[in-house]
Amino acid sequence: MTTVALSPLLHKCQALAQRRRPTNMPAIPEHRMALQPDLLIDRRRLKRRLALWRGLAVLLLLAGALAWTLPRLGGGFGREHVVRLPVEGFISDDRKLVEAIDKAGKNAAVKALIVSIDSPGGSVGGGETLHAALTRLRESKPVVAVMRGTAASAGYMTAVAAERIFARESTVTGSIGVLLQTPDASDLLSRLGVRVDTIASGPLKDQPSPFRPLTPEGRAALQGVIADMYEQFVAKVVAGRGLPEDKVRAVADGRVLTGRQALAAGLVDAIGGEREARAWLAAEKQIPEDLPVQELRPRGTAERLVGAAWGGLVKTVVSEWLGVDGLGLLWQPPR
């Protein structure tokens, strides 16, 4: 039954196909058919030449990108230079920055490091990590700190890792201490009729908490943590500045000082900026003042630019040059 039903439709389709087929289409001459492989080979060769020139253009772009980025990554093509490390804003635990500092310490072309600080502070862990990285670098290269507008708290902790500290007269520095603040919204929640139930493994697990005041036990435990961090901070200042502990503790009550007050207290060595720092490096460390200065930046945008240029080169040469019309380009039949 199915075959009978489809027969008229099939006949109509066959008739339509016969009407659309050209009846006067000339046959392709045999000599033109023979030329088609030659035309295909010439087309492939043309594409190969075009891809080759594209590859050379990408190589030139890559060379330009390297010439622009390597000095900013501290490479300098082996030329001796001084590195400037800008420490600005909130100081946090930055792994890439530490890696960049360690790399500079192993670079024979780096002759000294200038730490340019303009920071109100940061986390205790961030200041400790940066201080440790600069202390490691100081074992092999001179490190000098230049305080700009502000170098307080973790900013000052960073500075004491340097062999010499310069500050402006109006620089805000000091603030040697540790601070922990936590909000207490329990009264507000009570007025709103909101109650927070807490299930903890111990009485100090939820201390501090914004939902209830500190208990005496919680306050004592947190005070012990802050006191230990404070002692670590004081010890770094004593070791870095070579001062008696009692003299450091006299100004380590959290107060801030101007650059002139810090100089009188022994927290900095001299009033000045980067020019004075370069002069000191030349006089005490025999590092010429005319050496170029390059900023030390963590590996990031510049490195990604080089990687993108290299990826474009590989894509052009491999994917386009060798890959045009498939792997058949690697072998051509004899003509």
C-alpha positions as CSV (number, residue, x, y, z in Angstrom):
1,M,0.0,0.0,0.0
2,T,2.8,2.4,0.8
3,T,4.6,1.8,-2.5
4,V,1.4,2.5,-4.5
5,A,0.8,5.8,-2.5
6,L,4.3,7.1,-3.1
7,S,4.6,6.2,-6.8
8,P,2.9,9.3,-8.2
9,L,5.1,11.6,-6.0
10,L,8.2,9.9,-7.2
11,H,7.2,10.2,-10.8
12,K,6.6,13.9,-10.3
13,C,10.0,14.4,-8.7
14,Q,11.8,12.6,-11.5
15,A,10.0,14.6,-14.2
16,L,10.9,17.9,-12.4
17,A,14.6,16.9,-12.2
18,Q,14.6,16.1,-15.9
19,R,13.2,19.5,-16.8
20,R,15.8,21.4,-14.7
21,R,18.8,19.5,-16.1
22,P,20.4,21.6,-18.8
23,T,20.4,19.8,-22.1
24,N,22.9,21.9,-24.0
25,M,25.7,22.0,-21.3
26,P,29.0,21.6,-23.1
27,A,31.4,18.9,-21.9
28,I,34.5,20.1,-20.1
29,P,37.5,19.7,-22.4
30,E,40.1,17.2,-21.3
31,H,42.9,19.7,-21.5
32,R,41.1,22.0,-19.1
33,M,40.5,19.1,-16.7
34,A,44.2,18.5,-16.8
35,L,45.0,22.1,-15.8
36,Q,42.9,22.0,-12.6
37,P,45.6,20.2,-10.5
38,D,48.2,22.8,-11.7
39,L,45.9,25.7,-10.7
40,L,45.3,24.1,-7.3
41,I,49.0,23.8,-6.7
42,D,49.6,27.4,-7.8
43,R,46.9,28.5,-5.4
44,R,48.4,26.6,-2.6
45,R,51.9,28.1,-3.3
46,L,50.4,31.6,-3.3
47,K,48.8,31.0,0.1
48,R,52.0,29.6,1.5
49,R,53.9,32.8,0.4
50,L,51.1,35.0,1.9
51,A,51.3,33.0,5.2
52,L,55.1,33.3,5.3
53,W,54.9,37.1,5.0
54,R,52.2,37.1,7.7
55,G,54.6,35.1,9.9
56,L,57.4,37.5,9.4
57,A,55.1,40.4,10.3
58,V,54.1,38.7,13.5
59,L,57.8,38.1,14.3
60,L,58.4,41.8,13.9
61,L,55.5,42.6,16.2
62,L,56.7,40.1,18.7
63,A,60.2,41.6,18.7
64,G,58.7,45.1,19.3
65,A,56.5,43.7,22.1
66,L,59.6,42.1,23.8
67,A,61.6,45.3,23.4
68,W,58.8,47.2,25.2
69,T,57.9,44.8,27.9
70,L,61.2,43.3,29.0
71,P,62.5,46.5,30.6
72,R,59.2,46.8,32.5
73,L,59.6,43.2,33.8
74,G,63.1,44.0,35.0
75,G,64.9,42.2,32.3
76,G,66.7,45.1,30.7
77,F,68.4,42.8,28.2
78,G,71.2,42.2,30.6
79,R,72.0,46.0,31.1
80,E,72.9,47.0,34.6
81,H,70.1,49.0,36.3
82,V,68.5,50.0,39.5
83,V,65.0,48.7,40.3
84,R,62.3,50.8,41.8
85,L,59.6,48.9,43.7
86,P,56.4,51.1,44.2
87,V,54.5,50.1,47.3
88,E,51.2,52.0,47.2
89,G,47.8,51.7,48.8
90,F,46.7,48.9,51.0
91,I,49.5,46.3,51.5
92,S,48.2,42.8,51.2
93,D,49.8,39.4,50.8
94,D,50.8,39.5,47.1
95,R,52.4,36.2,45.9
96,K,53.3,37.6,42.4
97,L,55.0,40.6,43.9
98,V,57.1,38.4,46.2
99,E,58.1,36.3,43.2
100,A,59.1,39.5,41.3
101,I,61.3,40.6,44.2
102,D,63.0,37.2,44.5
103,K,63.6,37.2,40.7
104,A,65.2,40.6,41.0
105,G,67.5,39.3,43.7
106,K,68.8,36.6,41.3
107,N,69.2,39.0,38.4
108,A,72.9,40.0,38.1
109,A,71.9,43.1,36.1
110,V,70.0,44.5,39.1
111,K,72.4,46.5,41.2
112,A,70.1,47.9,43.9
113,L,66.5,48.3,44.9
114,I,64.7,51.5,45.8
115,V,61.4,50.9,47.7
116,S,59.1,53.8,47.0
117,I,56.4,53.8,49.7
118,D,53.1,55.7,49.8
119,S,50.8,53.5,51.9
120,P,48.8,54.0,55.0
121,G,49.3,50.4,55.9
122,G,47.6,47.1,55.3
123,S,47.3,43.6,56.8
124,V,49.8,42.2,59.3
125,G,50.4,39.3,57.0
126,G,50.9,41.5,54.0
127,G,53.4,43.7,55.7
128,E,55.3,40.6,57.1
129,T,55.5,39.0,53.7
130,L,56.8,42.1,52.0
131,H,59.3,42.7,54.8
132,A,60.6,39.1,54.6
133,A,61.0,39.4,50.8
134,L,63.0,42.6,51.0
135,T,65.1,41.2,53.8
136,R,66.1,38.3,51.6
137,L,66.9,40.7,48.8
138,R,69.0,42.8,51.1
139,E,71.4,39.9,51.7
140,S,72.6,40.2,48.1
141,K,71.8,43.7,47.0
142,P,71.5,47.2,48.6
143,V,68.0,48.1,49.5
144,V,67.0,51.7,50.3
145,A,63.5,53.0,51.2
146,V,62.0,56.3,50.1
147,M,58.9,57.4,52.0
148,R,56.6,59.7,50.1
149,G,53.3,61.0,51.4
150,T,52.5,58.2,53.8
151,A,54.4,55.2,55.2
152,A,52.6,54.1,58.3
153,S,51.9,50.9,60.0
154,A,52.6,48.1,57.5
155,G,54.1,50.7,55.3
156,Y,56.7,51.5,57.9
157,M,57.1,47.7,58.5
158,T,58.1,47.5,54.9
159,A,60.6,50.4,55.2
160,V,62.5,48.9,58.1
161,A,63.6,46.0,55.9
162,A,65.8,48.6,54.0
163,E,69.4,49.4,54.8
164,R,68.7,53.2,54.6
165,I,65.4,55.1,55.0
166,F,64.7,58.5,53.5
167,A,61.5,60.5,54.3
168,R,60.1,63.9,53.4
169,E,59.8,66.4,56.3
170,S,56.0,66.1,56.0
171,T,55.8,62.3,55.5
172,V,53.2,60.7,57.8
173,T,54.9,57.6,59.2
174,G,55.1,55.5,62.4
175,S,51.8,54.0,63.6
176,I,53.7,51.1,65.1
177,G,51.0,48.8,66.4
178,V,48.2,46.4,65.6
179,L,44.5,47.1,65.4
180,L,41.5,44.9,65.4
181,Q,38.0,46.3,65.1
182,T,34.6,44.5,65.0
183,P,31.1,45.9,64.9
184,D,28.5,45.1,67.5
185,A,25.0,45.3,66.1
186,S,23.3,43.4,68.9
187,D,21.3,46.5,70.2
188,L,20.1,47.4,66.8
189,L,19.0,43.8,66.1
190,S,17.2,43.7,69.4
191,R,15.2,46.8,68.6
192,L,14.3,45.3,65.3
193,G,13.1,42.2,67.0
194,V,15.8,40.0,65.3
195,R,17.5,37.3,67.3
196,V,20.5,35.3,66.1
197,D,21.0,31.8,67.5
198,T,24.6,30.6,67.4
199,I,25.8,27.0,67.7
200,A,29.5,26.9,68.2
201,S,32.0,24.2,69.2
202,G,33.4,26.3,72.0
203,P,32.8,29.6,73.8
204,L,35.4,31.5,71.8
205,K,34.5,30.2,68.4
206,D,32.2,33.1,67.7
207,Q,34.4,35.8,69.2
208,P,34.3,38.4,67.8
209,S,30.8,38.4,66.5
210,P,28.6,41.3,65.2
211,F,25.6,39.7,66.8
212,R,26.6,39.9,70.5
213,P,29.2,41.8,72.6
214,L,32.6,40.4,73.3
215,T,32.7,38.2,76.4
216,P,35.5,38.8,78.9
217,E,37.1,35.5,77.9
218,G,36.8,36.5,74.2
219,R,38.3,39.9,74.8
220,A,41.3,38.4,76.7
221,A,42.0,35.8,73.9
222,L,41.9,38.5,71.2
223,Q,44.1,40.8,73.2
224,G,46.6,38.0,73.4
225,V,46.7,37.7,69.6
226,I,47.1,41.4,69.1
227,A,49.8,41.6,71.7
228,D,51.8,38.8,70.0
229,M,51.5,40.6,66.6
230,Y,52.6,43.8,68.3
231,E,55.7,42.2,69.7
232,Q,56.6,40.9,66.3
233,F,56.3,44.4,64.8
234,V,58.5,45.9,67.5
235,A,61.1,43.2,67.0
236,K,61.3,44.0,63.3
237,V,61.8,47.7,64.1
238,V,64.5,47.0,66.6
239,A,66.3,44.6,64.3
240,G,65.9,46.8,61.2
241,R,66.8,50.1,62.8
242,G,69.4,48.9,65.3
243,L,67.8,50.8,68.2
244,P,67.4,49.8,71.8
245,E,64.0,48.2,72.5
246,D,63.0,50.7,75.1
247,K,63.6,53.6,72.6
248,V,61.4,51.9,70.1
249,R,58.6,51.1,72.6
250,A,58.6,54.8,73.6
251,V,57.1,55.7,70.1
252,A,55.5,52.3,69.4
253,D,52.1,53.2,71.0
254,G,50.3,53.6,67.7
255,R,51.1,57.3,67.2
256,V,51.9,58.8,63.8
257,L,54.9,61.1,63.3
258,T,56.1,63.5,60.6
259,G,59.3,62.8,58.8
260,R,61.2,65.3,61.0
261,Q,59.8,63.7,64.2
262,A,60.7,60.2,62.9
263,L,64.3,61.4,62.1
264,A,64.6,62.7,65.7
265,A,63.3,59.4,67.1
266,G,65.7,57.4,64.9
267,L,63.0,55.8,62.8
268,V,64.4,57.2,59.6
269,D,68.0,58.0,58.5
270,A,67.7,61.3,56.6
271,I,65.3,63.7,54.9
272,G,65.2,63.4,51.2
273,G,63.7,61.5,48.3
274,E,64.9,59.3,45.4
275,R,67.6,61.8,44.4
276,E,69.2,61.6,47.8
277,A,68.8,57.8,47.8
278,R,70.7,57.6,44.5
279,A,73.4,59.8,45.9
280,W,73.7,57.6,48.9
281,L,73.9,54.5,46.8
282,A,76.7,56.1,44.7
283,A,78.7,57.2,47.8
284,E,78.3,54.1,50.0
285,K,77.7,51.3,47.5
286,Q,79.5,52.5,44.4
287,I,76.4,52.3,42.3
288,P,76.6,55.0,39.6
289,E,73.8,57.6,39.7
290,D,73.5,57.5,35.9
291,L,72.3,53.8,35.9
292,P,68.8,53.6,34.5
293,V,65.9,52.9,36.8
294,Q,63.3,50.3,36.0
295,E,60.1,49.8,37.9
296,L,59.5,46.3,39.3
297,R,56.0,45.1,38.6
298,P,54.5,41.7,39.2
299,R,54.1,39.5,36.1
300,G,50.8,40.3,34.6
301,T,49.6,42.5,31.7
302,A,52.9,42.8,30.0
303,E,53.6,39.1,30.2
304,R,50.1,38.3,28.8
305,L,50.9,40.7,25.9
306,V,54.1,38.7,25.1
307,G,52.2,35.4,25.4
308,A,49.4,36.7,23.1
309,A,52.0,37.8,20.5
310,W,53.8,34.4,20.6
311,G,50.4,32.6,20.3
312,G,49.6,34.7,17.2
313,L,53.0,33.7,15.7
314,V,52.4,30.0,16.3
315,K,48.9,30.2,14.9
316,T,50.0,32.0,11.8
317,V,53.0,29.9,11.0
318,V,51.6,26.5,12.0
319,S,47.9,26.8,11.4
320,E,48.0,28.9,8.3
321,W,51.3,28.2,6.6
322,L,51.5,24.4,7.3
323,G,47.8,24.0,7.6
324,V,46.5,25.6,4.4
325,D,44.4,23.1,2.5
326,G,45.5,20.4,5.0
327,L,48.7,18.4,5.3
328,G,48.7,17.9,1.6
329,L,50.9,21.0,1.4
330,L,53.8,19.0,2.8
331,W,53.8,16.8,-0.3
332,Q,52.9,17.7,-3.9
333,P,52.6,15.1,-6.7
334,P,55.2,15.5,-9.5
335,R,53.9,17.6,-12.4
